[in-house]
Amino acid sequence: MKHPEGISPLDQGMAKGERRRFQGLLHWQKISGQSIVVNDFTLTPQSWALIVRFPRGAFVWHRPSAVLVERNGQMQHLPIVDLTRAIQLGLLGLGGIIITIVAFVRFARRKERVL
């Protein structure tokens, strides 16, 4: 697939400042996949990638983020909503709130026993 100005999606992310580095070991960047043409639609998947480099290899984790749809020269950005992830983060937050409340109740009970 030919990219604008001959720049790969990986390099485009770096040029736009979407790539963040942490001492050269950790990279977080937006990556565009290979475009697919269906009828008169051109579909391009996009994802965020976390890349952790080790001396003898690397760990790569991709998270789908959007699909770019091009039709008749018009581009449309369709975000991918990860409902499971939203529920998991909500449950994690709820768990944190419950733990905080339980800790405050226990602290209050201990304080009553001391007095």
Secondary structure as the mmCIF struct_conf table of DSSP 4:
data_model
#
loop_
_struct_conf.conf_type_id
_struct_conf.id
_struct_conf.beg_label_comp_id
_struct_conf.beg_label_asym_id
_struct_conf.beg_label_seq_id
_struct_conf.end_label_comp_id
_struct_conf.end_label_asym_id
_struct_conf.end_label_seq_id
HELX_RH_3T_P HELX_RH_3T_P1 PRO A 4 GLY A 6
HELX_RH_AL_P HELX_RH_AL_P1 PRO A 9 ALA A 15
TURN_TY1_P TURN_TY1_P1 LYS A 16 GLY A 17
STRN STRN1 ARG A 20 PHE A 22
TURN_TY1_P TURN_TY1_P2 GLN A 23 LEU A 25
STRN STRN2 LEU A 26 SER A 32
STRN STRN3 ILE A 36 VAL A 38
TURN_TY1_P TURN_TY1_P3 ASN A 39 ASP A 40
STRN STRN4 PHE A 41 PHE A 54
TURN_TY1_P TURN_TY1_P4 PRO A 55 ARG A 56
STRN STRN5 GLY A 57 ARG A 71
TURN_TY1_P TURN_TY1_P5 ASN A 72 GLY A 73
STRN STRN6 GLN A 74 PRO A 79
HELX_LH_PP_P HELX_LH_PP_P1 ILE A 80 VAL A 81
HELX_RH_AL_P HELX_RH_AL_P2 LEU A 83 VAL A 114
#
